[in-house]
């Protein structure tokens, strides 16, 4: 059984607060034959600059160090791609480094940039992520992505991530879904929600008006996961600018306080040792006292159904920032919905619902912008961007895109950034006649989860409006 020392459970404490002052995204698409990788990165930095009323050259004068994330050199046939991008952005000879942690690369890039400012090494950093996934066939792309699993142990499951998650989906459905057909429909509702939200996002390349039946009738990839249960393979870039307090207020009147934490777990899912469930601030031992009786087969943690890395990242983040109950203290979340089942797993890992009860987050309507059952606002809307299912999964950019999306809600500028007619035209997309502003009204705090592999690396980012910063819970 895994046990932790007090030193390992120590809640991180930064030397100084860190703020996000702006962020930007390129267009996301399955293919961009007309754009070089460096051009899409320039697009992201340009949007970030314009967001705070600056030209890129003016913003670059503040940048001291740079962190670049992209998942695989193979996609773009370019080793040391971070040096190429750094050069093309005109940021030589500043210090820079590349980050690679699989699907969590975007979040890990933010984590490194955050620590650099918090330590005092830099007053202002650039965190930039991108992916070029259109220069190889889809099957080869899936093969390259699957190499981020432990090839000695996971390859027999089909050498495709859908195969890895299918095993977890089967186990979760058996234990916590009690093999009910209604649980499979709940999974499908996640795909419907996220694809439909993406219709309102000009950046998104997977916006579709679909139904539960469309999901359930889409081709099986690895049972029970079907094509519409799986995320997109995308091209695109996203960036964020992180600063210390003094620099942040030079650049904007409302910088957002940012905190980033991380956790990890072995790639070998079958070798994950049993342990007591680490408790989040909104949980007690009583929460899980009879979990094996309520869900026979659910007594082993984390097993095939939980992500310990996400739980650890949330544990550190909540205690650092003063989050007690995510459903009460947060106003929206952007989660790593690589598959519909991984979305449900994450609800539980980060304490939105107790383990075994993730489906109720969807079925209650709490995860919607507008609760379909009540017609009122959802209690904690999730993945309004469209998520990885509907917006994109340009892997190195994904975790950063999520944080930028959360930030735009806290700045009360989501409608401005997504309803701009000129942006829709520039991206070659037609703005829907029934376009709806999905701004979360009065949003003060939000969270984003960036997740790799089958939970091998996870980061948790919390953004807080400067007028609504909670007190840290742990000294």
Secondary structure, 3 states (H helix, E strand, C coil): CCCCCCCCCCCCCCCCCCEEEEEEECCCECCCCCCCHHHHHHHHHHHHHHHCCCCHHHHHCCCCEEEEECCCHHHHCCCCHHHHHHHHCCCCCCEEEEECCHHHHHHHHHHHHHHHHHHCCCCEEEEEEEECCCCCCHHHHHHHHHCCCCHHHHHHHCCCHHHHHHHHHHHHHHHCCCCCHHHHHHHHHHHHHHHHHHCCCCCCCCCCCCCHHHHHHCCEEECCEEHHHECCCCEEEEEEEEECHHHHHHHCCCCEEEEEEEEECCCCHHHCCCCCCCCCCCCCHHHHCCHHHHCCCCCCCCCCCCCHHHHHHHHHHHHHHCCCCHHHHCCEEECCCCEHHHHHHHHHHCCCCCCCCCHHHHHCCCCCCECCCCCCECCCEECCCCHHHHCCCCHHHHHHHHHHHHHHHHCCCHHHHHHCHHHHHHCCCCCCCCCCCCCCCCCCEEEEEEEECCCCEEEEEEEECHHHCCCCCCC
